């Protein structure tokens, strides 16, 4: 009976897992979800509660079938009663668990302990919605459209990657609850165990409202619009992190569509894509660090009309410039391009640099240096001689004279060696273009900031052209996240501290992808990104952004990030 299962609306926390199940209720062809967590984290409780909110097409209760751990192939697919056939000549066919789950949920607890060939057959049926039964001369096509839900404890073993990849969603469940949440969990559980029927009745209204909202979202989901630019962006993100196949990006788009329908919207928003990436990538990077689920994604008891208006719609003409929060840790070996010197870059390099603005006009204030006073030091012998000529006596202040060596022009260079830049074969082309400029012919000093493996480091400080070329030669791989925000902040701080001289230049080599902070909205982070770029261009007017060429598909959002910054955009092959 339904009352024997803990109500879905009474579950505390685990927002990402709840959303995954609800999205599968909205789009039953989504492809299945696997919940991963240690023992006792309420994985099974959540899945069994899920049956209460799932309705079939005729508004009846959808079937919920649980696969036992020791199930045989005949139990899973179906069989024929051979004894009855031999002794009485009667044909009796026993439905398999897959067929019984048609139109409902097939739950596999400890799916990692199920034999691989049974997992294969289950996944095939879940993907195609049917399977062929071959038994005792029987051959027929069996309809089996169901929502596949698996749970597993990674401590007891893992699924093969090729099997795990076939689940559209993967959710890491952690019981890192606050003291208040723990208190609420214990209170609800004790109330349920004391009187399951009464506790279930308390949540009947919430369950009914939730089922109605799911039904409305199910009717609306196919009307949600997915722009062509959003499709392209998702594909490029998948390519940039080296995903194999297209299951992940297909799942991201279908999940984002479900999220929009769940909110009662017909437009996919930025937050929908971010959540979809988290759901579709977590289990595909089990060996790496997994991002924590965002706290309190949404209150399931709120109707769609109560969703805050502060959430902003994604413009069809604007693209996300974010990369998934987690990326692969294996490095990309750089391929050096043999192309000739980039004309746009060469023309920009050879043009006279614009003088910097005065300090009072610079955003954040930065010193605008006069060459004659740059790096001045006290010339003590000359100061003492001049003071004696004026009748200086011990104890009186000296007339100080300064040496005034000229400070050389500085080329500030940021190199984005994150994995996405390497996967797009951009970084190798950028290094070749920089080496082709003939750096040794310029009487300049170089400040090179390198982003690699999520770390920022000044690899060259006030170095010569020879040191810069050596840095380019030694840079052979790209790996890690795109921490561009931190890089821009560090550049701004260094430039402000050093001061600006007319003739200083800034080159910013990046593919434009960046990894959002876990606790920040992408829209806000893009605003901060533009502010930081504007500060740099106001301090150093001779600024250029080297980015992948348009054919690599990156230029659509780079003008958005560089909007009103005054930075020259230079595409590289």
Secondary structure, 3 states (H helix, E strand, C coil): CHHHCCCHHHCCCCHHHHHHHHHHHHCCCCCCEEEECCCCCCHHHHHHHHHHHCECCCCCECCEEEECCCCCHHHHHEEECHHHHHHHCCCCEEECHHHHCCCCEEEECCHHHCCHHHHHHHHHHHHHCEEEEEECCEEEEEECCCEEEEEECHHHCCCCHHHHCCCCEEEECCCCCCHHHHHHHHHHHHHHHHCHHHHHHHCHHHHHHHHHHHHHHHHHHHHCECCHHHHHHHHHHHHHCCCCCCHHHHHHHHHHHHHHHHHCCCECCHHHHHHHHHHHHHHHHCCCCCCCCCCCCCCCCCCHHHCCCCCCCCCCCCCCCEECCCCCCCCEECCCCCCCCCHHHHHHHHCCCCCCCCHHHCCCCCCECCHHHCCCEECHHHHHHHHHHCCCCCCCCCCCCEECCCCCEEEEEEEECCHHHHHCCHHHHHHHHHHCCCHHHCCEEEEEEEEECCEEEEEEEEECHHHHHHHHHHCCEECCCCCHHHHHHHHHHHHHHHCECCCCEEEEECCCCEECCCCCCHHHHHHHHHHHHHHHHHHCCCEEEEEECHHHCCHHHHHHHCCCCCCEEEEEC
